[in-house]
Amino acid sequence: MFESLSGRLSGVIDGLGKRGALSEADVAEAMREVRLAMLDADVALPVVKDFVNKVREGAVGHEVLDSISPGQAVAKIVNDALIDALGGAGAVPLNLNAVPPAPILMVGLQGSGKTTTSGKIALRLATREKKKVLLASLDTQRPAAQLQLQQLAERAGVMSLPIVAGQAPLEIAARAMDTGRREGFDVVILDTAGRLSIDEALMEEVRQIRAATSPVETLLVVDAMTGQDAVNTAKIFNEAVGVTGVVMTRMDGDARGGAALSMRAITGAPIKLTGSGEKLDALEEFHPERVAGRILGLGDIAGLVEKAADTLDHEEGERLAKKMMAGKFDLDDYVSQIKQIKKMGSISGILGMLPGMGKLKDAIGDKDLDTTIFKRHEAIISSMTKAERKTPDIIKASRKKRIAAGSGTTVQDVNKLLKQFDDMSTMMKRINKLGMKGLMRQGLSALMPGGAGRPGGPGGRPFG
């Protein structure tokens, strides 16, 4: 979503970094580029003006113009201004400080992903916060909306309010709160009806439900793909019913990311959560400083670590690590490792979270960053017998033909996989032979072909 903006801002900062000293004219030219980049990314004009003024004021100070590395100083100022525009450092958590059951009111236009987001929040609260959650659909307008929420509740492993035909939204809300109190629920999520456009009937219905339930959170769900329309929707909802937080869906889309940068400044409501996929676990807290880091190509290591902690199987990881260090890594273990990597999402997404990798990603291109190669490797290994997976050395010409035919690949593909696996196994054996002390003493050169166990470069020759 922020790719275009990220590329242009990084270009501006790189250009400033190449100059020995900065003049006010250099800063003015850079700010013109920043302004154009932000307008092109669909950021609201008042936000762009405020952002450029903040950066210009900071960048023309003596401490920047006279500093040894003015490019880095400007990068810091741009980063700080981006964090401010996105809502200030630190995620804003959901407020559940209320006598149970705490009602959460979900509002928004039809098609923004409100019902799916209700299911995602229910799963998040049930698994991470260990809350007892009740989902209730107040949407009597859209066909099968109540049934959809019931199915989402089943998938999330939480309770949903039984459907009673013919009840009005206010009656359903009252029944949900009553059920929540009687059956000891911690949180009741009320999914209201959306409309194709904002109208007074929708606002009046939401106002009545809000007055009857006194929610601790009124979350507005907006589609990030709609750009400035999302910001305008948020502004109208906030003025009409009062919004405590925004959930932006489809953050994994390729629309311009201006809505996220404009939301806080225009509406005053913080972005609390973001959705980036159809799966129920595809919901993340919104950390302005991490998003700013990713826009400027500084990465998001904290986000990557959190993602790994949430998705990876730690026991399986430890088992694989022990086998690797013992040099007993086989093709079954390689498939297990592929599955772990695939759980983390796309390779380009992971690279985007690593500092400085944005440019490498652009240089390689998305074509080479997809997971097709993993799928191919899985297919090839699945076509092998148990013995072949345990000891790949027994795979000769006739076996390779059979494996290629069974996996829908070529013999060359099978050869490539076996060569890569052989190189990996050799590396593991060298690490095991050297031990950590030997590796630290001799460096990575000891792992190169011909360098195992000998100091210096290949063949034992000293470096330099």
C-alpha positions in Angstrom: 0.0 0.0 0.0 2.8 2.4 0.9 5.2 1.2 -1.9 5.0 4.3 -4.1 5.3 6.8 -1.2 8.1 4.7 0.3 10.1 4.7 -2.9 9.8 8.5 -3.5 10.5 9.5 0.1 13.5 7.2 0.3 14.7 8.7 -3.0 14.5 12.2 -1.6 16.3 11.3 1.6 19.0 9.4 -0.3 19.5 12.5 -2.6 20.0 14.7 0.5 22.4 12.1 2.0 24.7 12.3 -1.0 25.4 16.0 -0.5 28.2 17.1 1.8 26.3 20.1 3.1 22.7 21.3 2.8 21.5 24.8 1.8 18.0 26.1 2.3 17.5 25.8 -1.5 18.3 22.0 -1.2 15.7 21.6 1.6 13.1 23.6 -0.4 13.6 21.4 -3.5 13.4 18.2 -1.3 10.2 19.5 0.4 8.6 20.1 -3.1 9.3 16.4 -3.9 7.9 15.3 -0.6 4.8 17.4 -1.2 4.2 15.9 -4.6 4.9 12.3 -3.3 2.3 12.7 -0.6 -0.4 14.2 -2.8 0.2 11.4 -5.3 -0.3 8.9 -2.4 -3.8 10.5 -1.9 -2.9 12.2 1.4 -5.4 15.0 2.4 -4.1 18.4 1.4 -4.3 20.0 5.0 -2.2 17.0 6.3 0.4 17.5 3.5 0.7 21.2 4.2 1.1 20.6 8.0 3.6 17.7 7.3 5.8 19.7 4.9 5.8 22.8 7.2 6.9 20.6 10.2 9.7 19.0 8.2 10.9 22.3 6.7 11.0 24.1 10.1 13.1 21.3 11.5 15.3 20.8 8.4 16.4 24.5 8.0 17.7 24.8 11.6 21.4 25.3 12.1 21.9 21.9 13.8 20.7 20.2 10.6 22.3 22.4 7.9 25.7 22.4 9.9 25.6 18.7 10.8 28.1 16.2 9.5 25.4 14.0 7.9 22.5 16.3 7.1 20.7 13.5 5.1 20.4 11.4 8.3 19.2 14.4 10.3 16.5 15.1 7.7 15.5 11.4 7.7 15.0 11.6 11.5 12.8 14.7 11.1 10.7 13.1 8.3 10.3 9.9 10.4 9.1 11.9 13.4 6.7 13.9 11.3 5.3 10.7 9.7 4.8 9.2 13.2 2.9 12.4 14.3 0.7 12.3 11.1 -0.1 8.6 11.8 -1.2 9.3 15.3 1.9 9.5 17.5 4.2 6.7 18.8 2.7 3.6 20.3 -0.4 1.5 19.6 -3.7 2.6 21.0 -5.2 -0.6 22.6 -8.9 -1.4 22.8 -10.5 0.0 26.0 -12.1 -2.8 27.9 -12.2 -1.0 31.3 -15.8 -1.5 32.2 -18.0 -3.7 34.3 -18.5 -6.9 32.3 -20.0 -7.4 29.8 -18.1 -4.6 28.0 -20.0 -3.7 24.8 -18.1 -2.9 21.6 -20.2 -1.3 18.8 -19.1 -1.9 15.2 -20.2 0.7 12.7 -19.4 1.5 9.1 -20.7 1.4 5.5 -21.7 -1.8 3.8 -18.8 -3.7 2.1 -16.1 -2.3 4.4 -15.5 -5.7 6.1 -17.4 -4.9 9.3 -18.8 -8.4 9.9 -15.5 -10.1 9.2 -13.7 -7.6 11.4 -16.1 -8.4 14.2 -15.1 -12.1 14.0 -11.4 -11.1 13.9 -11.7 -9.0 17.0 -13.7 -11.8 18.8 -10.9 -14.3 18.0 -8.2 -11.8 19.1 -9.9 -11.1 22.4 -10.6 -14.8 23.1 -7.1 -16.1 22.3 -4.8 -13.2 23.4 -6.8 -11.6 26.2 -8.6 -14.8 27.3 -11.9 -13.1 27.3 -15.3 -14.8 27.0 -16.8 -13.1 23.9 -20.4 -12.9 22.6 -21.0 -11.9 19.0 -24.4 -10.4 18.1 -25.6 -9.3 14.7 -27.9 -6.3 14.6 -28.0 -6.3 10.8 -31.6 -7.0 9.8 -31.0 -5.2 6.4 -28.6 -7.4 4.6 -29.7 -11.0 3.7 -27.9 -13.7 5.6 -25.8 -11.1 7.6 -26.8 -12.7 10.9 -26.0 -16.2 9.6 -22.6 -15.0 8.4 -21.7 -13.7 11.8 -22.9 -17.0 13.4 -20.5 -18.9 11.1 -17.6 -16.6 11.9 -18.3 -17.1 15.6 -18.0 -20.9 15.1 -14.7 -20.5 13.2 -13.4 -18.2 16.0 -14.5 -20.6 18.7 -16.8 -18.0 20.4 -20.5 -17.8 21.2 -23.0 -16.0 18.9 -26.4 -14.7 20.0 -29.2 -17.1 18.8 -31.1 -15.6 15.8 -34.7 -14.6 16.5 -36.6 -13.8 13.3 -38.5 -10.5 13.2 -36.6 -8.7 16.0 -35.6 -5.0 15.5 -31.9 -4.0 16.0 -32.6 -2.3 19.3 -34.4 -5.4 20.6 -31.4 -7.6 19.5 -29.0 -5.2 21.3 -31.0 -5.4 24.5 -31.2 -9.2 24.3 -27.4 -9.4 23.7 -26.6 -7.3 26.7 -29.0 -9.3 28.9 -27.5 -12.6 27.7 -24.0 -11.2 28.3 -24.9 -10.3 31.9 -26.7 -13.5 32.7 -24.2 -15.9 31.2 -21.0 -14.1 32.4 -19.5 -12.8 29.2 -16.6 -10.4 29.4 -17.2 -8.7 26.0 -20.3 -8.3 23.8 -19.5 -7.3 20.2 -22.5 -5.6 18.5 -22.3 -5.7 14.6 -24.6 -3.0 13.3 -26.1 -2.8 9.8 -24.2 -0.9 7.1 -25.6 1.1 4.2 -24.3 1.7 0.6 -24.0 5.4 1.5 -24.3 7.5 4.6 -27.9 8.5 5.4 -29.8 9.9 8.3 -31.7 6.6 8.9 -28.4 4.7 9.4 -27.1 7.4 11.8 -30.3 7.5 13.8 -30.3 3.7 14.2 -26.6 3.8 15.4 -27.3 6.7 17.8 -30.3 4.8 19.4 -28.2 1.6 19.8 -25.3 3.6 21.3 -27.6 5.3 23.8 -29.2 2.0 24.8 -25.9 0.0 25.3 -23.3 2.7 26.3 -20.4 1.0 24.5 -16.8 1.3 25.8 -15.6 1.3 22.2 -17.4 2.5 19.0 -15.2 1.2 16.3 -15.6 2.5 12.7 -14.5 0.0 10.1 -13.3 1.6 6.8 -11.9 0.2 3.6 -8.4 1.5 3.0 -8.8 0.9 -0.7 -11.4 3.8 -0.9 -8.7 6.4 -0.1 -10.0 9.8 0.9 -13.6 8.5 0.8 -12.6 6.4 3.9 -11.4 9.6 5.7 -14.6 11.5 4.7 -16.8 8.6 6.0 -14.8 8.6 9.3 -15.3 12.3 9.7 -19.1 12.1 9.2 -19.5 9.1 11.5 -17.4 10.8 14.2 -19.4 14.0 14.0 -22.7 12.2 14.0 -22.3 9.4 16.6 -18.8 9.8 18.1 -16.1 7.2 17.2 -13.5 6.0 19.7 -11.3 4.2 17.1 -10.9 3.2 13.5 -10.2 -0.2 12.0 -8.7 -0.1 8.5 -9.3 -3.2 6.4 -7.6 -4.3 3.2 -4.2 -2.8 4.2 -2.6 -5.5 2.1 -4.2 -4.0 -1.0 -2.3 -2.0 -3.7 -4.3 1.2 -3.3 -2.4 4.4 -2.3 -1.9 4.7 1.5 -3.1 8.3 1.9 -6.1 7.3 4.0 -4.0 6.0 6.8 -1.8 9.1 6.9 -4.9 11.5 6.9 -7.2 9.6 9.3 -6.0 10.9 12.7 -5.5 14.5 11.6 -8.9 14.8 9.8 -11.1 12.8 12.2 -9.3 13.0 15.5 -10.0 9.3 16.0 -6.9 6.9 16.2 -6.4 3.9 14.0 -6.5 1.1 16.5 -6.4 -2.1 14.3 -5.7 -3.0 10.7 -6.9 -6.0 8.7 -4.7 -7.4 6.0 -6.4 -10.6 4.7 -9.6 -12.7 4.8 -8.3 -15.1 7.4 -9.6 -14.5 11.0 -6.2 -14.1 12.4 -5.2 -11.4 9.9 -5.7 -8.5 12.3 -2.9 -6.4 13.8 -2.5 -3.5 16.2 -1.6 -0.3 14.4 1.8 1.0 15.5 2.5 4.4 13.8 6.3 4.2 14.5 6.5 0.8 12.8 4.5 2.0 9.7 6.6 5.1 9.5 9.8 2.9 9.6 8.4 0.7 6.8 7.5 3.8 4.6 11.1 5.1 5.0 12.7 1.7 4.4 13.8 1.4 8.0 12.1 -1.9 8.5 9.9 -3.2 11.3 12.0 -5.7 13.2 9.6 -5.6 16.3 6.6 -6.4 14.0 8.6 -9.3 12.4 9.5 -10.8 15.8 5.8 -10.5 16.9 4.6 -12.1 13.7 7.1 -15.0 14.1 6.1 -15.5 17.8 2.4 -15.7 16.8 2.7 -17.9 13.7 5.7 -20.2 14.2 5.7 -23.6 16.0 8.5 -23.2 18.5 8.8 -26.9 19.4 9.1 -27.8 15.8 11.7 -25.0 15.3 13.8 -26.3 18.2 13.6 -29.9 16.8 14.8 -28.7 13.4 17.6 -26.6 14.9 18.9 -29.6 16.9 18.9 -31.8 13.8 20.6 -29.1 11.7 23.4 -28.7 14.3 23.8 -32.5 14.5 24.1 -32.6 10.6 21.1 -35.0 10.4 18.9 -32.7 8.4 16.8 -34.6 5.8 14.2 -33.7 3.1 11.3 -34.2 5.5 12.8 -31.6 7.8 13.3 -29.3 4.7 9.5 -29.5 3.9 8.7 -28.8 7.6 10.9 -25.7 7.4 9.1 -24.6 4.2 5.8 -24.8 5.9 7.0 -22.7 8.8 8.2 -20.0 6.4 4.9 -20.0 4.4 3.0 -19.4 7.7 4.8 -16.1 7.9 3.2 -14.9 4.7 4.7 -13.6 1.5 8.5 -13.4 1.1 8.1 -9.8 -0.2 6.1 -8.9 3.0 8.8 -10.3 5.2 11.6 -8.5 3.3 9.6 -5.2 3.6 9.9 -5.6 7.4 13.7 -5.9 7.3 15.8 -2.6 7.3 17.2 -1.6 3.9 15.5 -4.6 2.1 12.9 -2.5 0.3 15.4 -1.5 -2.4 16.5 -5.1 -2.8 12.9 -6.1 -3.2 12.4 -3.5 -5.9 15.6 -4.7 -7.7 14.7 -8.4 -7.7 11.0 -7.7 -8.5 7.9 -9.4 -7.1 8.1 -12.1 -9.7 11.1 -13.7 -8.0 9.8 -13.2 -4.5 6.7 -15.4 -4.7 6.5 -18.8 -3.0 6.2 -20.8 -6.2 9.6 -22.3 -5.7 8.5 -23.6 -2.2 5.4 -25.2 -3.8 7.6 -26.8 -6.5 10.0 -28.2 -3.8 7.1 -29.5 -1.8 5.7 -31.3 -4.8 9.0 -32.8 -5.7 9.7 -34.1 -2.2 6.1 -35.4 -1.9 6.8 -37.6 -5.0 9.8 -39.3 -3.2 9.6 -42.5 -1.2 10.3 -42.4 2.5 13.8 -43.9 1.9 14.6 -41.2 -0.7 13.6 -38.4 1.6 15.8 -39.8 4.4 18.8 -40.5 2.2 18.8 -38.4 -1.0 22.1 -39.9 -2.1 20.2 -43.0 -3.4 18.4 -40.8 -6.0 19.9 -41.6 -9.4 18.8 -41.0 -13.0 15.8 -43.4 -13.1 14.5 -42.3 -9.7 14.8 -38.6 -10.8 12.7 -39.3 -13.9 10.0 -40.9 -11.8 10.0 -38.1 -9.2 9.9 -35.4 -12.0 6.9 -37.2 -13.7 5.1 -37.6 -10.4 5.5 -33.9 -9.3 4.8 -32.4 -12.7 8.3 -30.9 -12.9 11.5 -31.6 -14.9 14.6 -33.6 -14.1 16.5 -30.3 -14.0 14.2 -29.0 -11.2 14.8 -32.2 -9.2 18.6 -31.8 -9.7 18.4 -28.1 -8.6 16.6 -29.1 -5.4 19.1 -31.9 -4.6 22.0 -29.6 -5.3 20.6 -26.9 -2.9 19.9 -29.5 -0.3 23.4 -31.0 -0.6 25.0 -27.5 -0.2 22.8 -26.9 2.9 23.7 -30.2 4.4 27.4 -29.6 3.8 27.2 -26.2 5.5 25.4 -27.8 8.5 28.1 -30.4 8.8 30.8 -27.8 8.7 29.1 -25.7 11.4 28.7 -28.9 13.5 32.4 -29.8 13.0 33.7 -26.3 13.9 31.4 -25.6 16.9 30.4 -22.1 17.9 33.9 -21.3 19.2 35.6 -22.3 16.0 33.1 -20.4 13.9 33.6 -17.3 16.0 37.4 -17.6 15.8 37.6 -18.4 12.1 34.6 -16.4 10.8 32.3 -17.2 7.9 35.3 -18.0 5.6 35.5 -21.4 7.4 32.1 -22.3 5.9 33.2 -21.6 2.4 34.2 -24.5 0.1 37.7 -25.5 0.8 37.8 -23.3 3.9 36.5 -25.8 6.6 38.6 -26.0 9.6 41.5 -23.9 8.2 42.2 -20.3 9.1 42.2 -17.6 6.3 40.6 -17.9 2.9 40.0 -20.9 0.7 42.9 -23.3 0.7 44.2 -21.9 4.0 45.6 -18.8 2.3 45.5 -15.7 4.6 43.1 -12.9 3.6 44.3 -9.7 2.0 
